[in-house]
Amino acid sequence: MKLLYNISLYSYLLLIRIASLFNAKAKLWITGRRHLLDEINTRLSENTAPLVWFHCASLGEFEQGRPLIERYKKRHPDHKILLTFFSPSGYEIRKNYAGADYIYYLPLDTAHNARLFIDAIKPIAVFFVKYEFWFNYLDELSERRIPTYLVSGIFRNDHYFFKSYGKWFRNQLSSFSHFYLQDPQSEQLLNGIGYKNTSVSGDTRFDRVNEIAKNVKQIELVKQFAGNEKVMIAGSSWEEDEKLIASIKLDFKLIIAPHEIDEKHIHSIEEEFAGKGFCLRYSKADEATVNLAQVLIIDNIGMLSSLYQYGTVAFIGGGFGKGIHNILEAATFGLPVIFGPNYEKFTEAKELIKQGGAFVVSGVAELEKTVALLNDEEVLKTASHISKHYVESRVGASDRILGDVKI
């Protein structure tokens, strides 16, 4: 099985190289790793301080790991933090993050790369966020007896670890010193295959979004746009989400922060909402034009988490595609959240639906009904309270993890 795993890695590398000829993201994946180990070895050779390695797949996992990184640095200011990403969508946005001393792409998970990488960084401890399982790295860390932790881990019974063919994968989990898990179901699954080194510590994302709400910065043009009116914020929207919102009569003002901000997509949003009042790009807004707009399109990256402070309700994108995006960034500001039907992999979505802070829609009729419901002040007030309390009642996972880990 290990041979098949390694063959699959080289097959993936070949496919990425081919895709890089015509796909910008794949090209970044390749170019970002060019001479990477040489660069890491040269730069890290000067380090004499204890170093802790945090690895995140992409941007979402980084936001999940960020509270741990920042709390760890506060507790151990003399230690160095190395942060790695697998995906360009994480690295390219956070490569200048001030909370880490070193930030790199993760070299491809070959046995050779794993040896050279760990030789270069010499970590005293390693944290993998959520569900990154790179088995050659894990083997190398285990052989060297370097404490390795999975944080905010989540497992489902359809994962390959729990399949009839999953014995080899299950055995690789022995490389982890401890599993800090989001929910009891994940713990039960791991316990069921013999792993008892588990704790249900919760999800560190709650710590992150709670910090965002407490330290949020004002965005004056958006504040002026919102005024005292009700505002729907479409966060991380895709084309399917935007078409659905555009198809209903909306009494709210609308802020759209699309997942993709290329010119083609922004232009398609402008066309879609052409009949919904003055539609304005944020990059072209000023104090005069923003007062005239009914729809504000955010054509940059990095503002979304702060935008929710100006919202009344949020429509979270992705529910008509691979899965919904982060609903907690909206919920922490007390916004009821609406999203499409693909949410089953997200515990927070299912829990908020049950409690009455979230609403799932599959088409125009359901969205119209939900928006009309949330126009009722009492319903809106109740749903808002539920969303905010849901987040506030679940903070503390980062402190529980770092209070348990002994470094």
Sine and cosine of phi, psi and omega as CSV:
sin_phi,cos_phi,sin_psi,cos_psi,sin_omega,cos_omega
0.00,0.00,-0.59,0.80,0.02,-1.00
-0.89,0.46,-0.61,0.79,0.04,-1.00
-0.88,0.47,-0.70,0.72,0.02,-1.00
-0.89,0.45,-0.62,0.78,0.04,-1.00
-0.88,0.48,-0.72,0.70,-0.01,-1.00
-0.93,0.37,-0.59,0.80,0.07,-1.00
-0.89,0.46,-0.64,0.77,0.00,-1.00
-0.90,0.43,-0.55,0.83,0.03,-1.00
-0.91,0.42,-0.71,0.71,-0.01,-1.00
-0.94,0.34,-0.52,0.86,0.08,-1.00
-0.92,0.40,-0.65,0.76,0.04,-1.00
-0.89,0.46,-0.68,0.74,0.02,-1.00
-0.87,0.49,-0.67,0.74,0.03,-1.00
-0.88,0.47,-0.70,0.72,0.00,-1.00
-0.90,0.44,-0.64,0.76,0.03,-1.00
-0.90,0.44,-0.65,0.76,0.02,-1.00
-0.89,0.46,-0.66,0.75,0.04,-1.00
-0.91,0.41,-0.71,0.70,-0.01,-1.00
-0.90,0.44,-0.49,0.87,-0.05,-1.00
-0.91,0.41,-0.26,0.97,0.02,-1.00
-0.94,0.33,-0.40,0.92,-0.05,-1.00
-0.67,-0.74,0.01,1.00,-0.02,-1.00
-0.85,-0.52,0.84,-0.54,-0.10,-1.00
-0.90,0.44,-0.64,0.77,-0.03,-1.00
-0.92,0.40,-0.67,0.74,0.03,-1.00
-0.90,0.43,-0.60,0.80,0.03,-1.00
-0.90,0.44,-0.66,0.75,0.06,-1.00
-0.89,0.46,-0.64,0.77,0.02,-1.00
-0.84,0.54,-0.67,0.74,-0.03,-1.00
-0.97,0.25,-0.79,0.61,-0.08,-1.00
-0.91,0.41,-0.52,0.85,0.01,-1.00
-0.92,0.38,-0.34,0.94,-0.01,-1.00
-0.98,-0.21,0.03,1.00,-0.01,-1.00
-0.94,0.35,0.83,-0.56,-0.03,-1.00
0.85,0.53,0.41,0.91,-0.10,-0.99
-0.91,0.42,-0.73,0.69,-0.04,-1.00
-0.90,0.43,-0.58,0.81,0.06,-1.00
-0.89,0.46,-0.68,0.74,0.00,-1.00
-0.91,0.42,-0.69,0.72,0.01,-1.00
-0.89,0.45,-0.71,0.71,-0.03,-1.00
-0.88,0.47,-0.67,0.75,0.00,-1.00
-0.91,0.42,-0.74,0.68,-0.08,-1.00
-0.95,0.31,-0.66,0.75,-0.05,-1.00
-0.97,0.25,-0.29,0.96,0.00,-1.00
-0.89,0.45,-0.35,0.94,0.00,-1.00
-1.00,0.08,-0.20,0.98,-0.09,-1.00
-0.99,0.14,0.75,-0.67,0.07,-1.00
-0.88,-0.47,-0.08,1.00,-0.03,-1.00
-0.99,0.10,0.43,-0.90,0.11,-0.99
-0.84,0.54,0.64,-0.77,-0.06,-1.00
-0.81,-0.58,0.70,-0.72,0.07,-1.00
-0.89,-0.45,0.72,-0.69,-0.06,-1.00
-0.97,-0.24,0.81,-0.58,0.13,-0.99
-0.93,-0.38,0.75,-0.66,0.05,-1.00
-0.85,-0.52,0.73,-0.68,0.03,-1.00
-0.79,-0.62,0.62,-0.78,0.03,-1.00
-0.91,0.42,-0.78,0.63,-0.09,-1.00
-0.46,-0.89,-0.36,-0.93,-0.12,-0.99
-0.92,0.40,-0.66,0.75,-0.01,-1.00
-0.88,0.48,-0.68,0.73,0.02,-1.00
-0.93,0.36,-0.54,0.84,0.08,-1.00
-0.87,0.49,-0.72,0.70,0.02,-1.00
-0.88,0.48,-0.50,0.86,0.04,-1.00
-0.95,0.30,-0.62,0.79,-0.02,-1.00
-1.00,0.09,-0.31,0.95,-0.10,-1.00
-0.83,0.56,-0.69,0.72,0.03,-1.00
-0.86,0.50,-0.59,0.81,0.04,-1.00
-0.92,0.39,-0.71,0.71,-0.01,-1.00
-0.85,0.53,-0.74,0.67,-0.10,-0.99
-0.95,0.30,-0.57,0.82,0.07,-1.00
-0.94,0.33,-0.62,0.78,0.02,-1.00
-0.89,0.46,-0.70,0.71,-0.02,-1.00
-0.89,0.45,-0.59,0.81,0.02,-1.00
-0.92,0.38,-0.61,0.79,0.00,-1.00
-0.97,0.23,-0.51,0.86,-0.05,-1.00
-0.77,-0.64,0.94,0.34,-0.08,-1.00
-0.90,0.43,-0.32,0.95,-0.01,-1.00
-1.00,0.03,-0.08,1.00,0.02,-1.00
-1.00,-0.01,0.40,-0.92,0.08,-1.00
-0.99,-0.17,0.56,-0.83,0.04,-1.00
-0.92,-0.39,0.81,-0.58,0.15,-0.99
-0.94,-0.35,0.78,-0.62,-0.04,-1.00
-0.87,-0.49,0.78,-0.63,0.07,-1.00
-0.85,-0.53,0.46,-0.89,0.07,-1.00
-0.81,-0.59,0.53,-0.85,0.15,-0.99
-1.00,0.05,-0.63,0.78,-0.16,-0.99
-0.98,-0.22,0.58,-0.81,0.10,-0.99
-0.87,0.49,-0.51,0.86,-0.02,-1.00
-0.92,0.39,-0.31,0.95,0.15,-0.99
-1.00,-0.05,-0.77,0.64,-0.08,-1.00
-0.89,0.45,-0.74,0.67,-0.12,-0.99
-0.90,0.43,-0.49,0.87,0.00,-1.00
-1.00,0.08,-0.53,0.85,-0.10,-1.00
-0.91,-0.41,0.30,0.95,-0.05,-1.00
-0.93,0.37,-0.26,0.96,0.05,-1.00
-0.94,-0.33,0.31,0.95,0.01,-1.00
-0.86,0.52,0.82,-0.57,-0.12,-0.99
-0.97,0.24,-0.23,0.97,-0.06,-1.00
-0.98,0.20,-0.18,0.98,0.02,-1.00
-0.88,-0.47,0.52,-0.85,0.00,-1.00
-0.99,0.11,-0.52,0.85,0.00,-1.00
-0.70,-0.72,0.72,-0.70,0.00,-1.00
-0.71,-0.70,0.82,-0.57,-0.05,-1.00
-0.59,-0.81,0.29,-0.96,0.30,-0.95
-0.93,0.37,0.45,-0.89,0.12,-0.99
-0.99,0.12,0.84,-0.54,0.09,-1.00
-0.85,0.53,0.51,-0.86,-0.02,-1.00
-0.80,0.60,0.62,-0.79,-0.15,-0.99
-0.98,0.21,0.91,0.41,0.16,-0.99
-0.99,-0.16,0.36,-0.93,0.01,-1.00
-0.87,0.49,-0.64,0.77,0.01,-1.00
-0.89,0.45,-0.76,0.65,0.00,-1.00
-0.88,0.47,-0.65,0.76,-0.02,-1.00
-0.87,0.48,-0.69,0.73,0.01,-1.00
-0.90,0.44,-0.74,0.67,-0.04,-1.00
-0.91,0.42,-0.66,0.76,-0.03,-1.00
-0.90,0.44,-0.74,0.67,-0.04,-1.00
-0.96,0.29,-0.52,0.85,0.16,-0.99
-0.85,0.52,-0.63,0.78,-0.08,-1.00
-0.97,0.25,-0.66,0.75,-0.13,-0.99
-1.00,-0.04,-0.47,0.88,0.04,-1.00
0.75,0.66,0.88,0.48,-0.05,-1.00
-0.96,0.28,0.53,-0.85,0.11,-0.99
-1.00,-0.01,-0.28,0.96,0.05,-1.00
-0.30,-0.96,0.41,-0.91,-0.05,-1.00
-0.70,-0.71,0.68,-0.74,0.05,-1.00
-0.84,-0.55,0.88,-0.48,0.14,-0.99
-0.98,-0.17,0.72,-0.70,-0.11,-0.99
-0.99,-0.14,0.83,-0.56,0.18,-0.98
0.96,0.27,-0.97,0.24,-0.04,-1.00
-0.42,-0.91,0.75,0.67,0.13,-0.99
-1.00,-0.08,0.89,-0.47,-0.03,-1.00
-0.81,-0.59,1.00,-0.08,0.03,-1.00
-0.96,-0.29,0.96,-0.28,-0.31,-0.95
-0.97,0.25,-0.48,0.88,0.08,-1.00
-0.94,0.33,-0.62,0.78,0.10,-0.99
-0.90,0.44,-0.69,0.73,-0.01,-1.00
-0.89,0.45,-0.64,0.77,0.05,-1.00
-0.87,0.49,-0.71,0.70,-0.05,-1.00
-0.91,0.42,-0.67,0.74,0.02,-1.00
-0.90,0.43,-0.63,0.78,0.00,-1.00
-0.92,0.39,-0.69,0.73,0.01,-1.00
-0.87,0.49,-0.56,0.83,-0.02,-1.00
-1.00,-0.01,0.02,1.00,0.02,-1.00
0.83,0.55,0.67,0.74,0.06,-1.00
-1.00,-0.01,0.83,-0.55,-0.02,-1.00
-0.83,0.56,0.79,-0.61,-0.09,-1.00
-0.74,-0.68,0.79,-0.61,-0.12,-0.99
-0.82,-0.57,0.65,-0.76,0.20,-0.98
-0.99,-0.13,0.82,-0.57,-0.04,-1.00
-0.89,-0.46,0.57,-0.82,-0.12,-0.99
0.79,0.61,0.59,0.81,-0.01,-1.00
-0.93,0.36,0.54,-0.84,0.07,-1.00
-0.60,-0.80,0.74,-0.68,-0.01,-1.00
-0.81,-0.58,0.58,-0.81,0.07,-1.00
-0.83,-0.56,0.43,-0.90,-0.09,-1.00
-0.93,0.36,-0.16,0.99,0.07,-1.00
-1.00,-0.03,0.02,1.00,0.09,-1.00
-0.92,0.40,0.48,-0.88,-0.04,-1.00
-0.90,0.44,-0.34,0.94,0.03,-1.00
-0.86,0.51,-0.48,0.88,-0.14,-0.99
-0.95,-0.30,0.24,0.97,0.04,-1.00
-1.00,-0.04,0.25,-0.97,0.00,-1.00
-0.89,0.46,-0.49,0.87,0.00,-1.00
-1.00,-0.03,0.15,0.99,-0.19,-0.98
-1.00,-0.08,0.23,0.97,-0.09,-1.00
-0.86,0.52,-0.72,0.70,-0.03,-1.00
-0.88,0.48,-0.68,0.73,0.01,-1.00
-0.91,0.42,-0.66,0.75,0.03,-1.00
-0.86,0.50,-0.67,0.74,-0.02,-1.00
-0.89,0.45,-0.53,0.85,-0.03,-1.00
-0.92,0.40,-0.40,0.91,0.00,-1.00
-0.91,0.41,-0.25,0.97,0.03,-1.00
-0.91,0.42,-0.22,0.98,0.03,-1.00
-0.95,0.32,-0.35,0.94,-0.01,-1.00
-0.99,0.16,0.73,-0.68,0.06,-1.00
-0.95,0.31,-0.60,0.80,-0.01,-1.00
-0.36,-0.93,0.52,-0.85,0.07,-1.00
-0.94,-0.35,0.89,-0.46,0.10,-0.99
-0.98,-0.19,0.93,-0.37,-0.27,-0.96
-0.95,-0.33,0.38,-0.92,-0.03,-1.00
-0.98,0.19,-0.55,0.84,-0.16,-0.99
-0.55,-0.84,0.32,-0.95,-0.01,-1.00
-0.90,0.44,-0.49,0.87,-0.01,-1.00
-0.89,0.45,-0.64,0.77,0.04,-1.00
-0.90,0.43,-0.65,0.76,0.02,-1.00
-0.90,0.44,-0.67,0.74,0.02,-1.00
-0.88,0.48,-0.65,0.76,0.01,-1.00
-0.90,0.44,-0.70,0.71,0.01,-1.00
-0.93,0.37,-0.67,0.74,0.05,-1.00
-0.86,0.52,-0.59,0.81,-0.03,-1.00
-0.93,0.38,-0.34,0.94,0.06,-1.00
-0.94,-0.34,0.32,0.95,0.18,-0.98
0.99,-0.16,0.03,1.00,-0.01,-1.00
-0.99,-0.13,0.92,-0.39,-0.03,-1.00
-0.96,-0.27,-0.08,1.00,0.00,-1.00
-0.99,0.13,0.90,0.44,-0.12,-0.99
-0.77,-0.64,0.48,-0.88,0.14,-0.99
-0.60,-0.80,0.63,-0.78,0.13,-0.99
-1.00,-0.04,0.99,-0.12,-0.07,-1.00
-0.99,-0.16,-0.25,0.97,-0.03,-1.00
0.99,-0.15,-0.10,-0.99,-0.10,-1.00
-0.96,-0.29,0.86,-0.52,-0.04,-1.00
-0.93,0.37,-0.22,0.98,0.06,-1.00
-0.87,0.49,-0.53,0.85,0.02,-1.00
-0.89,0.45,-0.61,0.79,0.06,-1.00
-0.90,0.44,-0.67,0.74,-0.04,-1.00
-0.91,0.41,-0.75,0.66,-0.06,-1.00
-0.94,0.33,-0.51,0.86,0.07,-1.00
-0.91,0.42,-0.63,0.78,0.06,-1.00
-0.91,0.41,-0.63,0.78,0.03,-1.00
-0.86,0.51,-0.71,0.70,-0.03,-1.00
-0.90,0.43,-0.60,0.80,-0.04,-1.00
-0.96,0.27,-0.46,0.89,-0.11,-0.99
-0.88,-0.47,0.40,0.92,-0.10,-0.99
-0.91,0.41,0.61,-0.79,0.02,-1.00
-0.98,-0.18,0.57,-0.82,0.03,-1.00
-0.96,0.29,0.60,-0.80,0.12,-0.99
-0.88,-0.47,0.98,-0.17,-0.25,-0.97
-0.86,0.52,-0.67,0.74,-0.01,-1.00
-0.91,0.41,-0.61,0.79,0.03,-1.00
-0.94,0.33,-0.63,0.78,0.06,-1.00
-0.87,0.50,-0.67,0.75,0.02,-1.00
-0.92,0.39,-0.65,0.76,0.03,-1.00
-0.87,0.50,-0.71,0.70,-0.05,-1.00
-0.93,0.36,-0.67,0.74,-0.04,-1.00
0.82,0.58,-0.73,-0.68,0.03,-1.00
-0.95,-0.30,0.30,0.95,-0.06,-1.00
-1.00,-0.07,0.29,-0.96,0.10,-1.00
-0.96,0.27,0.65,-0.76,-0.07,-1.00
-0.74,-0.68,0.78,-0.62,0.19,-0.98
-0.99,-0.11,0.72,-0.69,0.06,-1.00
-0.93,-0.37,0.88,-0.48,0.08,-1.00
-1.00,-0.04,0.97,-0.23,-0.10,-0.99
-0.99,-0.16,0.75,-0.66,-0.01,-1.00
0.80,0.60,0.72,0.70,-0.08,-1.00
-0.98,0.21,0.50,-0.87,0.13,-0.99
-0.92,-0.39,0.10,-0.99,-0.07,-1.00
-0.84,0.55,-0.66,0.75,-0.01,-1.00
-0.88,0.47,-0.64,0.77,0.02,-1.00
-0.91,0.41,-0.70,0.72,-0.06,-1.00
-0.91,0.41,-0.64,0.77,0.03,-1.00
-0.89,0.46,-0.64,0.77,0.00,-1.00
-0.91,0.41,-0.73,0.68,0.00,-1.00
-0.89,0.45,-0.64,0.77,-0.03,-1.00
-0.92,0.38,-0.32,0.95,-0.08,-1.00
-1.00,0.10,-0.11,0.99,-0.02,-1.00
-0.93,-0.38,0.33,-0.94,0.12,-0.99
-0.98,0.19,0.85,-0.53,-0.10,-0.99
-0.90,-0.44,0.90,-0.44,0.03,-1.00
-0.98,0.17,-0.25,0.97,-0.02,-1.00
-1.00,0.10,0.40,-0.92,0.33,-0.94
-0.94,0.34,0.32,-0.95,-0.10,-0.99
-0.72,-0.69,0.77,-0.63,0.17,-0.99
-0.92,-0.39,0.82,-0.58,0.01,-1.00
-0.93,-0.38,0.88,-0.48,0.09,-1.00
-0.91,-0.42,1.00,0.04,-0.12,-0.99
-0.94,0.35,0.43,-0.90,0.02,-1.00
-0.92,0.39,-0.62,0.79,0.04,-1.00
-0.93,-0.37,0.73,-0.68,-0.09,-1.00
-0.88,-0.47,0.42,0.91,0.08,-1.00
-0.92,0.39,0.37,-0.93,-0.10,-0.99
-0.85,0.53,-0.64,0.77,-0.01,-1.00
-0.87,0.50,-0.69,0.73,-0.02,-1.00
-0.94,0.34,-0.69,0.72,0.02,-1.00
-0.87,0.50,-0.66,0.75,0.01,-1.00
-0.90,0.43,-0.62,0.79,0.01,-1.00
-0.92,0.40,-0.55,0.83,0.07,-1.00
-0.91,0.40,-0.69,0.73,0.02,-1.00
-0.86,0.52,-0.66,0.75,0.02,-1.00
-0.93,0.37,-0.64,0.77,-0.04,-1.00
-0.89,0.45,-0.60,0.80,-0.09,-1.00
-0.97,-0.25,0.31,0.95,-0.05,-1.00
-0.86,0.51,-0.51,0.86,-0.02,-1.00
-1.00,-0.06,0.19,0.98,-0.08,-1.00
-0.96,-0.28,0.41,0.91,-0.06,-1.00
0.99,-0.14,0.01,-1.00,-0.05,-1.00
-0.89,0.46,0.85,-0.53,-0.05,-1.00
-0.95,-0.30,0.85,-0.53,-0.18,-0.98
-0.80,-0.60,0.72,-0.69,0.13,-0.99
-0.98,0.21,0.61,-0.79,0.03,-1.00
-0.87,0.48,-0.60,0.80,-0.03,-1.00
-0.91,0.42,-0.31,0.95,0.00,-1.00
-0.95,-0.32,0.06,1.00,-0.07,-1.00
-0.99,0.15,0.55,-0.83,0.18,-0.98
-0.59,-0.81,-0.03,-1.00,-0.10,-1.00
-0.88,0.47,-0.46,0.89,-0.01,-1.00
-0.99,0.16,-0.75,0.66,-0.11,-0.99
-0.97,0.25,-0.50,0.86,-0.10,-1.00
-0.92,0.40,-0.45,0.89,0.03,-1.00
-0.95,0.31,-0.35,0.94,-0.04,-1.00
-1.00,0.01,-0.27,0.96,-0.15,-0.99
-0.99,0.15,0.55,-0.84,0.15,-0.99
-0.96,-0.29,-0.44,0.90,0.01,-1.00
-0.79,-0.61,0.80,-0.59,0.02,-1.00
-0.90,-0.43,0.85,-0.52,-0.01,-1.00
-0.98,-0.19,0.84,-0.54,0.01,-1.00
-1.00,0.03,0.96,-0.28,-0.08,-1.00
-0.97,-0.23,0.67,0.74,0.12,-0.99
-0.55,-0.83,0.11,-0.99,-0.01,-1.00
-0.93,-0.36,0.63,-0.78,0.15,-0.99
0.93,-0.38,-0.10,0.99,-0.05,-1.00
-0.99,-0.10,-0.32,0.95,-0.25,-0.97
-0.81,0.58,-0.74,0.68,-0.08,-1.00
-0.88,0.48,-0.47,0.88,0.04,-1.00
-1.00,0.09,-0.36,0.93,-0.02,-1.00
-0.92,0.40,-0.52,0.86,-0.12,-0.99
-0.89,0.46,-0.36,0.93,0.02,-1.00
-0.89,0.45,-0.34,0.94,-0.04,-1.00
-0.99,-0.16,0.07,1.00,-0.09,-1.00
-1.00,-0.07,0.31,-0.95,0.14,-0.99
-0.96,-0.27,-0.71,0.70,0.09,-1.00
-0.68,-0.73,0.33,-0.95,0.01,-1.00
-0.79,-0.61,0.66,-0.75,0.18,-0.98
-0.94,-0.33,0.91,-0.40,-0.07,-1.00
-0.99,-0.10,0.80,-0.60,-0.08,-1.00
-0.97,0.23,0.19,-0.98,0.08,-1.00
0.98,-0.18,-0.22,0.98,-0.08,-1.00
-0.95,0.30,-0.14,0.99,0.10,-1.00
-0.95,-0.31,0.19,0.98,0.01,-1.00
-0.80,-0.60,-0.79,-0.61,-0.07,-1.00
-0.97,0.25,-0.35,0.94,-0.02,-1.00
0.45,-0.89,0.41,-0.91,-0.09,-1.00
-0.93,0.38,0.45,-0.89,0.08,-1.00
-1.00,0.07,-0.19,-0.98,-0.15,-0.99
-0.91,0.41,0.92,-0.40,0.05,-1.00
-1.00,-0.02,-0.26,0.97,-0.09,-1.00
-0.95,0.30,-0.49,0.87,0.03,-1.00
-0.89,0.46,-0.52,0.85,0.06,-1.00
-0.99,0.12,-0.68,0.73,-0.06,-1.00
-0.88,0.47,-0.55,0.84,-0.03,-1.00
-0.90,0.44,-0.40,0.92,0.07,-1.00
-1.00,-0.04,0.15,0.99,0.03,-1.00
0.98,0.19,0.46,0.89,0.05,-1.00
-1.00,-0.06,0.79,-0.62,0.23,-0.97
-0.88,0.48,0.60,-0.80,-0.06,-1.00
-0.89,-0.45,0.65,-0.76,0.03,-1.00
-0.87,-0.48,0.61,-0.79,0.03,-1.00
-0.35,-0.94,0.22,-0.98,-0.01,-1.00
-0.97,0.23,-0.04,-1.00,-0.21,-0.98
-0.97,0.26,-0.21,0.98,-0.03,-1.00
-1.00,-0.02,0.99,0.15,-0.06,-1.00
-0.72,-0.69,0.03,1.00,-0.19,-0.98
-0.89,0.45,-0.38,0.92,-0.01,-1.00
-0.99,0.10,0.02,1.00,-0.12,-0.99
-0.90,-0.43,0.96,-0.28,-0.06,-1.00
-0.84,0.54,-0.68,0.73,-0.04,-1.00
-0.88,0.47,-0.57,0.82,0.02,-1.00
-0.92,0.38,-0.71,0.70,-0.01,-1.00
-0.90,0.43,-0.64,0.77,-0.01,-1.00
-0.93,0.36,-0.66,0.76,0.00,-1.00
-0.93,0.36,-0.54,0.84,0.09,-1.00
-0.88,0.47,-0.73,0.68,0.00,-1.00
-0.87,0.49,-0.61,0.79,-0.06,-1.00
-0.99,0.15,-0.36,0.93,0.03,-1.00
0.98,-0.22,0.26,0.97,0.04,-1.00
-0.98,-0.19,-0.12,0.99,-0.02,-1.00
-0.71,-0.70,0.45,-0.89,-0.09,-1.00
-0.67,-0.75,0.79,-0.62,0.00,-1.00
-0.98,-0.20,0.68,-0.73,0.00,-1.00
-0.77,-0.64,0.57,-0.82,0.01,-1.00
-0.88,-0.47,-0.07,1.00,-0.01,-1.00
-0.18,-0.98,-0.13,-0.99,-0.10,-0.99
-0.88,0.47,-0.73,0.68,-0.08,-1.00
-0.87,0.49,-0.68,0.74,-0.01,-1.00
-0.93,0.36,-0.62,0.79,0.03,-1.00
-0.92,0.40,-0.68,0.73,0.03,-1.00
-0.86,0.50,-0.68,0.73,0.00,-1.00
-0.90,0.43,-0.67,0.74,-0.02,-1.00
-0.92,0.39,-0.69,0.72,0.01,-1.00
-0.90,0.44,-0.65,0.76,0.05,-1.00
-0.89,0.45,-0.64,0.77,0.02,-1.00
-0.88,0.47,-0.69,0.72,-0.04,-1.00
-0.98,0.22,-0.11,0.99,0.15,-0.99
-0.97,0.23,-0.29,0.96,0.08,-1.00
-0.97,0.26,0.84,-0.54,-0.13,-0.99
-0.87,0.50,-0.63,0.78,-0.03,-1.00
-0.94,0.33,-0.66,0.75,0.05,-1.00
-0.89,0.45,-0.70,0.72,0.01,-1.00
-0.88,0.48,-0.70,0.71,-0.01,-1.00
-0.88,0.47,-0.68,0.73,-0.01,-1.00
-0.92,0.40,-0.73,0.68,-0.01,-1.00
-0.90,0.44,-0.62,0.79,0.02,-1.00
-0.90,0.45,-0.70,0.71,0.01,-1.00
-0.88,0.47,-0.66,0.75,0.00,-1.00
-0.87,0.49,-0.73,0.68,-0.02,-1.00
-0.87,0.50,-0.75,0.67,-0.05,-1.00
-0.91,0.43,-0.71,0.70,-0.01,-1.00
-0.91,0.41,-0.56,0.83,0.01,-1.00
-0.85,0.53,-0.70,0.72,0.01,-1.00
-0.94,0.33,-0.77,0.64,-0.08,-1.00
-0.86,0.51,-0.53,0.85,-0.05,-1.00
-0.98,0.20,-0.10,1.00,-0.07,-1.00
-0.87,-0.49,0.20,0.98,0.04,-1.00
-0.97,0.25,0.36,-0.93,0.10,-0.99
0.89,-0.45,-0.06,1.00,-0.05,-1.00
-0.88,0.47,-0.64,0.77,-0.04,-1.00
-0.88,0.47,-0.70,0.72,0.01,-1.00
-0.92,0.39,-0.59,0.81,0.02,-1.00
-0.91,0.42,-0.65,0.76,0.00,-1.00
-0.92,0.40,-0.78,0.62,-0.05,-1.00
-0.94,0.35,-0.41,0.91,0.09,-1.00
-0.95,0.32,-0.39,0.92,-0.03,-1.00
-1.00,-0.06,-0.61,0.79,-0.02,-1.00
-0.94,0.33,0.74,-0.68,0.00,-1.00
-0.95,-0.31,0.96,-0.29,0.02,-1.00
-0.82,-0.57,0.00,0.00,0.00,0.00
